[in-house]
């Protein structure tokens, strides 16, 4: 009658030797290597040094209701003129001749009603007196917040510029609000106020001693000249310049208004680089240490099994009896 193996129990062999024998010394040395080498690799090897971590978050972005718009145009006599508009009274007083009372409409769009805006829509409408607009510049000031893991409140600045050899009646720009980092940020429980919008507005007012010092080019130059760890900017993805063309041929006709339309999209997954906490570093090292330790134990057991099974080192063998 054919027999079938139903269950098996391995026979345990025990190898023993005196405390001062070479076999005991080799076993202790092997245990030290098994547990020590993974620790050394986990702490000192370059791939295991955790210096940066990355996570993604949708930032909270709001319009600060401060903006500066500058148009370069020609009047009916062909002279170069400037049309200026801002929400800052001190800047408007420096340009009494070029200030133009434009209308501004702002809309914050939150499609999924989660309290975080998906985009900001801004429309500036300039009334014209038969001027021809060839260049448009604008700076829009924003409030930018990270509230998930890194908690910071900072300013954002969207710079829009376009020039054309042909006069236009409308310029449309659309792009993304992007966070740029020179260094990783540190994790903290408290909200950090970094480069607030009020600070940059105070700097603009303090430096606005003349119309030249307060123009958009100098504002942007001072912003990029400052040594800043983080900076929130605008990256344009689409633009369109609408020409002033009459319905009776290719004759250029002045438009009654010039419209500047800007759509600022807020990224749903903004990458944020930060310095990991001590807890994260220790947890990551522990996980990698266990992975190395598993391999080390397996290899050392195979080596010791070969040594003692072939009696390369003198030892006493005891086999468990089957009861």
C-alpha positions in Angstrom: 0.0 0.0 0.0 1.4 3.4 -1.0 2.2 5.8 1.9 1.6 9.5 1.7 3.6 12.1 3.7 1.2 14.0 5.9 3.5 16.0 8.2 7.2 16.5 8.8 9.3 17.8 11.7 13.0 18.7 11.0 15.5 17.2 13.3 17.4 19.9 15.3 21.2 19.6 15.5 22.9 21.6 18.3 26.6 22.5 18.1 28.3 23.3 21.3 31.8 24.2 22.4 33.7 25.7 25.4 33.6 29.4 26.0 37.2 29.9 24.9 37.2 27.7 21.9 37.8 29.0 18.3 34.2 27.9 17.4 32.7 30.2 20.1 34.9 33.1 19.0 33.9 32.7 15.4 30.2 32.6 16.3 30.4 35.8 18.4 32.4 37.5 15.6 29.7 36.4 13.1 26.9 37.8 15.3 28.7 41.1 15.6 29.1 41.3 11.8 25.4 40.3 11.3 24.0 43.2 13.5 26.8 45.7 13.1 27.3 46.0 9.4 23.6 46.9 8.7 23.8 49.7 11.3 27.0 51.1 9.7 25.4 51.0 6.2 22.2 52.6 7.4 23.9 55.5 9.1 26.9 56.3 7.0 26.2 55.2 3.4 25.2 58.1 1.1 21.9 56.6 -0.2 20.6 56.3 3.4 21.3 59.8 4.5 17.9 61.4 4.5 18.3 65.1 3.9 15.2 66.1 1.9 11.6 65.0 1.7 8.9 66.0 -0.8 5.1 66.1 -0.5 2.4 67.7 -2.6 -0.4 70.1 -1.6 -2.9 72.4 -3.2 -2.0 75.9 -1.8 -4.5 78.5 -0.7 -4.2 81.5 -3.0 -6.2 84.7 -2.8 -6.0 88.1 -4.6 -4.8 90.8 -2.3 -6.6 93.5 -4.4 -3.4 95.3 -5.2 -2.3 95.6 -8.7 -0.2 97.8 -11.0 -0.8 98.1 -14.7 1.2 100.1 -17.2 0.4 100.6 -20.9 2.7 102.1 -23.6 0.8 103.8 -26.3 0.8 106.5 -29.0 -1.6 109.4 -29.1 -3.2 110.9 -32.2 0.0 112.9 -32.9 2.2 109.8 -32.8 3.9 110.7 -29.5 4.8 107.9 -27.0 2.7 108.1 -23.9 2.2 106.0 -20.8 -1.2 104.9 -19.3 -0.9 103.9 -15.6 -3.2 102.4 -13.1 -2.8 101.0 -9.6 -4.6 100.5 -6.3 -1.8 102.3 -4.5 -2.7 105.9 -4.0 1.0 107.0 -3.4 2.0 105.6 -6.8 -1.0 107.2 -8.5 0.0 110.6 -7.1 3.5 110.3 -8.7 1.9 110.0 -12.2 -0.9 112.6 -12.3 -0.5 113.0 -16.1 -0.4 109.3 -17.0 -2.9 107.9 -14.5 -6.0 106.5 -16.1 -9.0 105.4 -14.0 -9.4 101.8 -15.2 -12.0 99.3 -14.0 -10.9 96.1 -12.3 -12.9 92.9 -11.8 -11.6 90.0 -9.8 -13.2 86.6 -9.4 -12.0 83.7 -7.2 -13.2 80.3 -8.5 -13.7 77.3 -6.2 -15.3 74.6 -8.3 -15.3 71.8 -5.7 -16.2 74.1 -2.8 -13.4 72.8 -0.6 -12.3 76.3 0.4 -9.3 76.3 -2.0 -9.5 78.3 -5.1 -8.7 76.5 -8.4 -8.1 79.8 -10.3 -8.3 83.6 -10.1 -9.7 85.6 -12.9 -8.8 89.3 -13.3 -10.0 91.8 -15.9 -8.6 95.3 -16.3 -10.5 97.7 -18.7 -8.8 100.9 -19.7 -10.8 103.7 -21.3 -8.9 105.1 -24.3 -9.0 108.5 -26.0 -8.0 107.3 -29.5 -4.6 106.1 -28.2 -3.0 103.0 -29.8 -1.6 100.5 -27.3 1.5 98.6 -28.2 2.8 97.3 -24.9 1.1 96.0 -21.7 2.7 95.3 -18.3 1.0 94.3 -15.1 1.9 93.1 -11.6 -0.7 91.4 -9.5 -0.1 90.8 -5.7 -1.3 87.6 -4.1 -1.7 85.9 -0.7 -0.2 82.4 -0.7 -0.7 79.9 2.0 0.4 76.3 2.8 -1.6 74.7 5.6 -1.0 71.0 5.4 2.4 69.8 6.6 4.4 73.0 6.1 2.5 76.0 7.5 3.5 79.3 5.9 1.9 82.5 4.8 3.8 84.4 2.1 3.3 86.8 -0.8 2.9 86.0 -4.4 3.5 88.2 -7.4 2.3 87.6 -10.9 4.1 89.5 -13.7 2.4 89.8 -17.1 4.1 91.5 -20.0 3.5 91.6 -23.8 4.6 93.9 -26.6 3.7 94.0 -30.2 4.5 96.0 -33.3 0.8 96.2 -34.1 -1.6 98.1 -31.8 -4.0 96.0 -29.8 -7.3 96.2 -28.1 -7.1 93.2 -25.8 -4.5 90.9 -24.3 -5.4 87.6 -22.7 -2.9 85.7 -20.5 -3.3 82.4 -18.7 -0.8 80.5 -16.6 0.1 78.8 -13.3 1.0 80.1 -9.9 4.2 78.3 -9.0 6.2 78.0 -5.8 10.0 78.2 -6.2 12.4 77.1 -3.4 16.1 77.7 -3.0 16.3 75.8 0.2 14.0 73.2 1.8 11.6 74.5 4.5 11.5 73.3 8.1 8.5 71.6 9.6 6.8 73.5 12.5 3.5 73.5 14.4 3.1 77.2 14.2 2.2 79.2 11.1 5.2 81.1 9.7 4.7 84.6 8.2 7.3 84.7 5.5 7.6 87.8 3.2 4.0 89.0 3.8 2.2 91.0 1.2 2.0 94.0 3.5 5.8 94.1 3.8 6.3 94.2 0.0 3.6 96.9 -0.2 5.4 99.0 2.5 8.7 98.6 0.6 7.1 99.8 -2.6 5.7 102.9 -0.8 9.0 103.6 0.9 10.9 103.4 -2.3 8.4 105.4 -4.3 10.1 108.7 -4.2 9.8 109.2 -8.0 7.9 107.7 -10.9 11.1 106.0 -12.2 11.8 104.2 -8.9 8.2 102.9 -8.6 7.8 101.5 -12.1 7.1 97.8 -12.7 10.6 97.1 -14.0 12.3 98.4 -10.8 9.8 96.6 -8.6 10.6 93.3 -10.2 14.4 94.1 -10.2 14.3 94.7 -6.4 12.2 91.6 -5.8 14.7 89.3 -7.7 17.7 91.1 -6.2 16.6 90.2 -2.7 17.9 86.9 -1.2 14.8 84.9 -0.7 14.4 81.3 0.2 10.9 80.9 -1.4 9.3 82.9 -4.2 5.8 82.6 -5.7 5.7 83.6 -9.3 3.5 83.3 -12.4 4.3 81.1 -15.3 2.4 81.9 -18.5 1.1 79.0 -20.7 -1.1 80.8 -23.1 -1.4 84.4 -24.5 -3.3 86.2 -27.2 -3.0 89.7 -28.5 -6.0 91.1 -30.3 -5.2 93.7 -33.0 -7.0 96.9 -33.7 -8.3 96.4 -37.3 -11.3 98.2 -38.8 -14.1 96.5 -40.7 -13.2 98.4 -43.9 -9.8 96.9 -44.6 -6.4 96.8 -43.0 -6.7 100.4 -41.7 -5.7 100.7 -38.0 -8.5 102.3 -36.0 -8.3 103.4 -32.4 -10.2 101.3 -29.9 -12.4 102.9 -27.2 -11.0 100.5 -24.5 -8.1 98.2 -23.9 -8.8 95.0 -22.0 -6.2 93.0 -20.0 -7.6 89.6 -19.0 -5.5 87.4 -16.7 -6.4 83.9 -15.5 -4.2 82.5 -12.7 -4.5 78.7 -12.3 -3.6 77.2 -8.9 -1.9 73.8 -9.1 -3.7 71.0 -7.4 -0.4 69.2 -6.6 2.2 71.8 -5.7 5.6 70.2 -4.9 7.0 71.2 -1.5 10.5 70.4 -0.4 11.2 70.2 3.3 13.7 69.0 5.9 12.5 65.8 7.5 11.9 65.7 11.3 14.0 63.5 13.6 11.1 61.0 13.9 11.0 60.6 10.1 14.7 60.1 9.9 14.8 57.5 12.6 11.8 55.7 11.2 13.4 55.6 7.7 16.7 54.4 9.0 15.0 51.7 11.1 13.0 50.3 8.2 16.1 50.2 6.0 18.2 48.6 8.8 15.6 45.8 9.2 15.8 45.2 5.5 19.6 44.8 5.6 19.5 42.8 8.8 17.2 40.2 7.2 19.7 39.7 4.4 22.6 39.6 6.9 21.0 37.0 9.1 20.2 34.8 6.2 23.7 34.9 4.8 25.4 34.4 8.3 23.2 31.4 9.1 24.1 29.8 5.7 27.8 30.3 6.5 27.7 29.0 10.0 25.6 26.0 8.9 28.3 25.1 6.3 31.1 25.5 8.9 29.6 23.4 11.7 27.9 20.8 9.4 31.3 20.0 7.9 33.1 20.3 11.2 35.5 22.9 10.0 35.6 24.0 13.6 35.7 21.5 16.4 32.3 21.3 18.2 30.1 18.8 20.0 27.0 17.8 18.0 23.7 16.9 19.8 20.7 15.6 17.9 17.2 16.0 19.4 15.5 12.6 20.0 12.1 12.0 18.5 9.7 11.1 21.3 
